Amino acid sequence: MQIKAFPTHLGQLLVTDDFAPLPLQQAVSELARQPIWKYGWRSNNRRDRYCYWHAHIAGGDGNSRANCEAELAANQQFSAAYALFKLLQHGPLKGHEPVRAYLNSHTFGVEGYVHQDNKDTENYFSTVYYAHPVWHQNWAGDTVFYNRDESDILTSVFPRPGRAVTFHGAIPHCARAPGRDCNELRVSLVIKTQLAGSASNADGEQH
């Protein structure tokens, strides 16, 4: 497991590579080939004009702070997602409990909008795992992170297959669309977490 840290205005952004064995990476990638997708998801229903593909795995909506690990563990269809979460608990998610898990996917021309996952600047974390099996440099699709007032870019993370990026959910960010040359789905497994036993009534995700 290799972890790189990047400073932000809300603590460190952690990029984790080489932590999942190849069979598990392949199992997570296979989820994208199942008939799980629903089109019409937005990061912010009140503001975003266009949609992308989404598949729910476990947990409540963006306001829920209930531990969803039992639900995640019991969902056999997404057992690979749970196995991935347990591996991450040995690294950037040590001491964390899951509150929500889902998959997003984008194709050329389908991109995200800048948003925050939660207004809680203390104890709400997002981890994005890139689940597509292959990704080329010219396919774009980076995850871009912004400063507090969204006036400048803090860093951009290339969606390397098998990579996870963990950050405070209040950091503004967005998924950029895959480039014209990309003929594959850009697939991200998203796990929202908090430190175990520290649920609060913080403002919910902008959905």
MOJOZI-V967620 format. One record per helix or strand of 2 or more residues. SS is the DSSP state (H for helix, E for strand). FROM is the first residue (numbers start at 0). LEN is the number of residues. Records with the same first field share a line. If there is no record, write none. Layout:
SS: FROM-LEN / FROM-LEN
This chain:
E: 1-7 / 10-7 / 37-4 / 51-8 / 95-11 / 124-6 / 142-4 / 152-5 / 163-5 / 172-3 / 185-10
H: 21-10 / 68-6 / 75-13 / 136-3
